[in-house]
């Protein structure tokens, strides 16, 4: 149950604590004080902690006795930790010990060691009601601004290759604009370009291993490498140039092979997504076996493939419409296998 005030006092100052409680409760201020409000059989320490955390104000009956009490120190420490407003009510003209001064040095003190006590109790009641009516603003949280992770360096690589099969939708039975042999050569080239492009990206963007995970020899090698950034940059550029040359060579070779190879009977398979699903297509041709594997949706349009045998693996068969040479394919056949 929540209370307005928690009374922290030495057992030797119980008479003053009882007088404070009587004065405040006469003004309808709810108070929690031990041992009066400790439930019989309940754990003493737990009861104290719960009472402090559920109170809005702590009144510390500060005296020579409180100054020497370890229990008082623990109660004040808990109140500070929970941001409970503390009012030290000093009934002895003594300075707080360091163990208490650390927590209450900034609090507003009320001196009550000169008689009569009733006058000081009236002032205390006014102060408590004022704090309850106008509670102080909570202290701002000391939170550090988040640190944005560094952005990766830009990659000096040509535009990415369009995935296999990303062509405009073709009406069933229409003639494609690109010859079959040229299309086969381009399809056979795509995996080579993807592999070489990935290798170039990897060489240009090797992840840095955190220093704490590096062995001492590795850290020494890393420090030595940092001394020659110009040489490393030159090596990186040379690697990228080598990748480009290899990619262009592979394109030229596959175009040449595709143009010179005899024409074989090729099946035209079109896959039109009806809803979003995942497909994997492997085209079995004479020169290469390119693979197409990714999520597709109706927004992607129809994807097309040509090959002697085409294996289609689809996550949801009802999510796609498959046609072979212009005819809707309901089940697998000799040329097109559907999983």
TANOR-V829102 format. One record per run of one state. SS is the DSSP state (hx for helix, st for strand, lp for the rest). FROM is the first residue (numbers start at 1). LEN is the number of residues. Records with the same first field share a line. If there is no record, write none. Layout:
SS=FROM-LEN ; FROM-LEN
//
This chain:
lp=1-2 ; 9-2 ; 27-4 ; 33-11 ; 54-1 ; 63-1 ; 68-2 ; 82-3 ; 91-7 ; 105-5 ; 112-5 ; 134-46 ; 205-6 ; 214-2 ; 227-2 ; 261-6 ; 274-3 ; 285-6 ; 297-1 ; 301-1 ; 308-1 ; 315-2 ; 325-2 ; 329-7 ; 339-1
st=3-6 ; 31-2 ; 55-8 ; 85-6 ; 110-2 ; 267-7 ; 277-8 ; 291-6 ; 302-6 ; 309-6 ; 320-5 ; 327-2 ; 336-3
hx=11-16 ; 44-10 ; 64-4 ; 70-12 ; 98-7 ; 117-17 ; 180-25 ; 211-3 ; 216-11 ; 229-32 ; 298-3 ; 317-3
//
